[in-house]
Amino acid sequence: MTIGPPIEELHFSEEPDVNTVPGPNSERLIERQKQIDSSAVAYPNRVPIALKDAKGATVRDADGNVFLDFFAGIGVLNVGHANPYVLEGVHEQLDRYTHTVDFPTEARLDLIDKLDSIAPGNLSGNSRVIFGGPSGSDAIEGSIKLAKHNTGRHGMLGFEGAYHGTTSGALTLTAAKKYKAGYAPLLPDTVHAPYPAPSNDVGVEEALDAVARKFEDPYGGHETPAGIWVEPIQGEGGVVVPQNGFLKGLRDVADDNDAMLIFDEVQTGIGRTGKWFAADHFGVTPDAITMAKSLGGSGLPIGAMMYHEKFDTWGPGGHVGTFRGNVPAMVGGIRAIEYIEENGLLERAQTLGEQIRDRFDELAEDVTEITDVRGRGLFVGVEFRARGDSGELVEEIQRRCYENGVLVWSAGRGGNVLRMIPPLVITDRQTEVAMNVICEAIRSAVDPQ
Ligand SMILES: Cc1ncc(COP(=O)(O)O)c(C=O)c1O
């Protein structure tokens, strides 16, 4: 049985349909926002768009312009905007009850079972799941508590280039100083080791050696970490895929030092990379996985951590949160996983991702500003040689894509990576059209006439 509707029927259209943007209604709403909303608002500064509605891999703005969405609500809408199969369950649940803290419900237990069934390695069949607050940052906070509780230590090891969120513990692990400036001191005894990446010329051996020293060097200058927090593919850091052996090596260091290995799959989880979890690409099983973003299927917020049952040592109330029983989001999560399974979207993400990367590789033969094309599945990054203010070129590409009806985003050090994270339900035709627009935007931005 295939769960419908098929992906071809999920969208407003196969192609973008934009007039001059921003249109008058978008401009009016953005102006109104400037008057009353927080000065911390950031996204409309880059892409001046006010949204009216969205379907599948398409979004419509307040003036009726239709865009192809290669951004997916920053990786939230893996099964597309307003997926009817997901929404049917969510709507039904909204009418029955929404909020249950952690009383048992069919939906809660079914989602826990579902997550266990798709968990990597020996987590499957041996996992526990905890829901805390609704965000990815909340899931990270839960993982920090779990690691402290199980090791009796409080130090943490994260990586340069990492992004783990904005609450105090998560922000401590986040690497970019721009997010931390003015908020120190954060959690003590936290260190950031190099993440082996093409952009920093750090090899696997060197990276693992640095990590091991943070644990084993008696003169290392800080408490031995309780755990290692790592994105198995860095997202905000620039869609950085670690070289082979790195994650396996981290597993060994964690085991040798009785520390927990935590994979932050908030951005890479639930099919984004063409596997349920990015961990599956590397054959490494972490002790815990944090997730949020696309977990709720429809965009309703839900954060969770899945961890090996041997670490389930905390007692009642060990980690809590008012919104740890968002049942419509749980129903959405189950249905999203079912939709991905039944429509073969993992395989599709791998195939489309390869096609997209091949097309960028071809472009890179002409466009020498492209220094790397990378990613897994529909998690795609194109790195550009820094030019002027380093994110300037990618910003220009993004603007040209927007003007021609495709939404893309940036990532990486100084914003020099073009990041594409379309919904997994994107069609062949939409992919082709969007790639035409993106490649033309790159060509014209690199060589403006
Ligand atoms: C890898 C990763 N971890 C954690 C977070 C934080 O999630 P949230 O913004 O929901 O707090 C993000 C957000 O982008 C992320 O990409």
The ligand as an SDF file (V2000), in Angstrom:
LIG
                    3D

 16 16  0  0  0  0  0  0  0  0999 V2000
   22.3280   20.7570   14.4550 C   0  0  0  0  0  0  0  0  0  0  0  0
   21.4050   21.6590   15.2220 C   0  0  0  0  0  0  0  0  0  0  0  0
   21.2760   21.4850   16.5460 N   0  0  0  0  0  0  0  0  0  0  0  0
   20.4620   22.2550   17.2830 C   0  0  0  0  0  0  0  0  0  0  0  0
   19.7420   23.2820   16.7020 C   0  0  0  0  0  0  0  0  0  0  0  0
   18.8620   24.1480   17.5330 C   0  0  0  0  0  0  0  0  0  0  0  0
   17.5190   23.8960   17.2800 O   0  0  0  0  0  0  0  0  0  0  0  0
   16.4300   24.9860   17.6750 P   0  0  0  0  0  0  0  0  0  0  0  0
   16.6540   26.1730   16.8000 O   0  0  0  0  0  0  0  0  0  0  0  0
   15.1170   24.3020   17.3990 O   0  0  0  0  0  0  0  0  0  0  0  0
   16.6110   25.2840   19.1110 O   0  0  0  0  0  0  0  0  0  0  0  0
   19.8410   23.5020   15.3220 C   0  0  0  0  0  0  0  0  0  0  0  0
   19.1000   24.5830   14.6620 C   0  0  0  0  0  0  0  0  0  0  0  0
   19.3340   24.9680   13.5460 O   0  0  0  0  0  0  0  0  0  0  0  0
   20.7120   22.6680   14.5620 C   0  0  0  0  0  0  0  0  0  0  0  0
   20.8620   22.8350   13.2450 O   0  0  0  0  0  0  0  0  0  0  0  0
  1  2  1  0
  2  3  1  0
  2 15  2  0
  3  4  2  0
  4  5  1  0
  5  6  1  0
  5 12  2  0
  6  7  1  0
  7  8  1  0
  8  9  2  0
  8 10  1  0
  8 11  1  0
 12 13  1  0
 12 15  1  0
 13 14  2  0
 15 16  1  0
M  END
$$$$
